[in-house]
Amino acid sequence: MMIGDLLRAERERQNLSIKDIEKGTSIRSLYIEAIEKGEYKTLPGEVYTKGFIRNYANFLKMDADAAVKQFNEERHPDQAIAPEVEAEQTQPAPKEVPAAKKIPANSSAPRQQNDFMQRVESSHHRQTLIMGVVAVLVVLAGAYFLLGSSDEPQSGKTQSSVTQQSVHTTAKQQAAQQPTEKEEASEVKVAVKFTGRCWISVKADGKTLFEGTVEKGETKEWTADQRLDLTAGNAGAVTLSYNGEDQGVLGKEGEVVEKTYRLSGAEDAAADKPADKKKK
């Protein structure tokens, strides 16, 4: 009698249907029918077939090793027993259910797990999971590039606007914090650079500070508390600054210019007076 016939006979003896075997072993009904009929080409492979037969025999409380051995003899009658045993040891055998946890034939307890079927199902689950992860990554990458491209111009404009606003604010703060020279000035200060020979007279608050001829290349500096009067016989040779502000050239070559400098500002005292010989 073939191994499939033995299994079917024992199943019928225990009044179990193929569906009962499927629930108890997690082996598909299609494979159970193929084993009982000896149609092994329908099964996924010889290694899986041996695992199914072992689990089927265990569930029926038969000798699983003897069932697998008989299957090997039916499939490979010309091979010796020793090589067959060695081949069995090299193949990963499915985990047997301990005797204490076997499900009685007439009970409706939860189905037993089958290692071989779990491997097949786990492989399918892994493939499905990988495909799902790849799809999610593609969607996220597309969303990132779309949102990034639309946000960059706005971000650039915002940053530029903030920078300009910061510059204007800083300029206003500096302007507010920096008082003018006139507000800070506590005295009248005149600095003169001579680019040619010139006679000059300087009075501070009515007192004469200097009167004489200055040579080209010299520099002079005078201060007064309230008022400083300056007369230059050759205004074109005088470059002047008043309280730190550049006034440029005082006048024209050979021109006599009189200037009065106060805390409040500068004013002309007299202009276009001919220079006398003494002043030259």
RAPE-V518066 format. One record per run of one state. SS is the DSSP state (a for helix, b for strand, c for the rest). FROM is the first residue (numbers start at 0). TO is the last residue. If there is no record, write none. Layout:
((SS	FROM	TO) (SS	FROM	TO))
This chain:
((c	0	1) (a	2	12) (c	13	16) (a	17	24) (c	25	27) (a	28	36) (c	37	38) (a	39	41) (c	42	44) (a	45	58) (c	59	62) (a	63	74) (c	75	79) (a	80	89) (c	90	97) (a	98	100) (c	101	113) (a	114	176) (c	177	179) (a	180	183) (c	184	186) (b	187	193) (c	194	196) (b	197	203) (c	204	205) (b	206	213) (c	214	217) (b	218	223) (c	224	225) (b	226	231) (c	232	233) (a	234	236) (b	237	241) (c	242	243) (b	244	248) (c	249	254) (b	255	261) (c	262	264) (b	265	272) (c	273	279))
